[in-house]
Amino acid sequence: MNPRVKKVVPLPDYKLHIEFINGEMRVYDCTDILDFGVFKELQDKNYFQLAKVVDGTVAWPHGQDICPDTLYSDSRPPDYA
């Protein structure tokens, strides 16, 4: 099991700067999910900025969330993102 999310900061270009509970900082690029189902709403940049940590993962007000395992395994250290 990968670490859970401690803090998230939405970045420009649909990226998330994430701090995990183990202290690691990583960047997750959301552009690959923006055309699918409930995630289409994230195309609104103002709405995307409403990302917050809920129960160890990243979520938005209308119920969209991304599995913390996906956030960890598909993200990169900030130097490589």
C-alpha positions as a Markdown table, in Angstrom:
| # | Residue | x | y | z |
|---|---|---|---|---|
| 1 | Met | 0.0 | 0.0 | 0.0 |
| 2 | Asn | 1.3 | 3.4 | -1.0 |
| 3 | Pro | 1.3 | 6.4 | 1.4 |
| 4 | Arg | -1.7 | 8.6 | 1.7 |
| 5 | Val | -2.0 | 12.3 | 0.8 |
| 6 | Lys | -1.3 | 14.8 | 3.5 |
| 7 | Lys | -1.5 | 18.1 | 1.4 |
| 8 | Val | -2.3 | 19.1 | -2.1 |
| 9 | Val | -1.7 | 22.3 | -4.0 |
| 10 | Pro | -3.3 | 22.6 | -7.5 |
| 11 | Leu | -0.8 | 23.9 | -10.0 |
| 12 | Pro | -1.3 | 25.5 | -13.5 |
| 13 | Asp | -1.8 | 23.1 | -16.4 |
| 14 | Tyr | -3.9 | 20.6 | -14.4 |
| 15 | Lys | -1.1 | 19.4 | -12.2 |
| 16 | Leu | -1.3 | 18.7 | -8.5 |
| 17 | His | 1.7 | 19.2 | -6.1 |
| 18 | Ile | 1.2 | 16.5 | -3.5 |
| 19 | Glu | 2.8 | 15.9 | -0.1 |
| 20 | Phe | 2.4 | 12.4 | 1.1 |
| 21 | Ile | 2.3 | 11.3 | 4.8 |
| 22 | Asn | 5.8 | 9.8 | 4.4 |
| 23 | Gly | 7.1 | 13.3 | 3.6 |
| 24 | Glu | 7.6 | 12.7 | -0.1 |
| 25 | Met | 6.7 | 15.6 | -2.5 |
| 26 | Arg | 5.4 | 14.6 | -5.9 |
| 27 | Val | 3.6 | 16.1 | -8.9 |
| 28 | Tyr | 0.6 | 14.3 | -10.5 |
| 29 | Asp | -0.5 | 15.4 | -14.0 |
| 30 | Cys | -4.3 | 15.2 | -14.4 |
| 31 | Thr | -4.4 | 16.0 | -18.2 |
| 32 | Asp | -4.9 | 12.3 | -19.1 |
| 33 | Ile | -8.2 | 12.0 | -17.1 |
| 34 | Leu | -9.9 | 15.3 | -18.1 |
| 35 | Asp | -11.9 | 13.7 | -21.0 |
| 36 | Phe | -13.4 | 10.9 | -19.0 |
| 37 | Gly | -16.8 | 10.8 | -17.2 |
| 38 | Val | -17.0 | 12.8 | -14.0 |
| 39 | Phe | -13.5 | 14.2 | -14.5 |
| 40 | Lys | -14.6 | 16.3 | -17.4 |
| 41 | Glu | -15.7 | 18.9 | -14.9 |
| 42 | Leu | -12.1 | 19.4 | -13.9 |
| 43 | Gln | -11.5 | 21.1 | -17.3 |
| 44 | Asp | -12.9 | 24.2 | -15.6 |
| 45 | Lys | -9.7 | 25.7 | -14.2 |
| 46 | Asn | -11.5 | 27.4 | -11.4 |
| 47 | Tyr | -13.1 | 24.2 | -10.3 |
| 48 | Phe | -9.8 | 22.3 | -10.6 |
| 49 | Gln | -8.4 | 24.7 | -8.1 |
| 50 | Leu | -10.9 | 23.5 | -5.5 |
| 51 | Ala | -8.9 | 20.2 | -5.0 |
| 52 | Lys | -8.5 | 19.3 | -1.3 |
| 53 | Val | -7.4 | 16.4 | 0.8 |
| 54 | Val | -10.2 | 14.1 | 1.9 |
| 55 | Asp | -9.5 | 10.9 | 3.8 |
| 56 | Gly | -6.0 | 10.6 | 2.5 |
| 57 | Thr | -6.7 | 11.3 | -1.2 |
| 58 | Val | -7.4 | 14.3 | -3.4 |
| 59 | Ala | -11.1 | 15.2 | -4.0 |
| 60 | Trp | -13.3 | 17.9 | -5.5 |
| 61 | Pro | -16.6 | 19.2 | -4.2 |
| 62 | His | -18.8 | 17.3 | -6.6 |
| 63 | Gly | -17.4 | 13.9 | -5.6 |
| 64 | Gln | -14.5 | 13.4 | -8.0 |
| 65 | Asp | -11.5 | 11.8 | -6.4 |
| 66 | Ile | -8.4 | 10.0 | -7.5 |
| 67 | Cys | -7.1 | 6.8 | -5.7 |
| 68 | Pro | -4.1 | 7.6 | -3.5 |
| 69 | Asp | -2.3 | 4.6 | -5.0 |
| 70 | Thr | -2.7 | 6.1 | -8.5 |
| 71 | Leu | -1.6 | 9.5 | -7.3 |
| 72 | Tyr | 1.6 | 8.0 | -5.9 |
| 73 | Ser | 2.4 | 5.5 | -8.6 |
| 74 | Asp | 1.6 | 7.8 | -11.5 |
| 75 | Ser | 3.3 | 10.9 | -10.1 |
| 76 | Arg | 6.9 | 12.1 | -10.3 |
| 77 | Pro | 9.2 | 14.0 | -8.1 |
| 78 | Pro | 8.9 | 17.8 | -8.7 |
| 79 | Asp | 12.3 | 17.9 | -10.5 |
| 80 | Tyr | 11.0 | 15.5 | -13.2 |
| 81 | Ala | 7.3 | 16.5 | -13.5 |
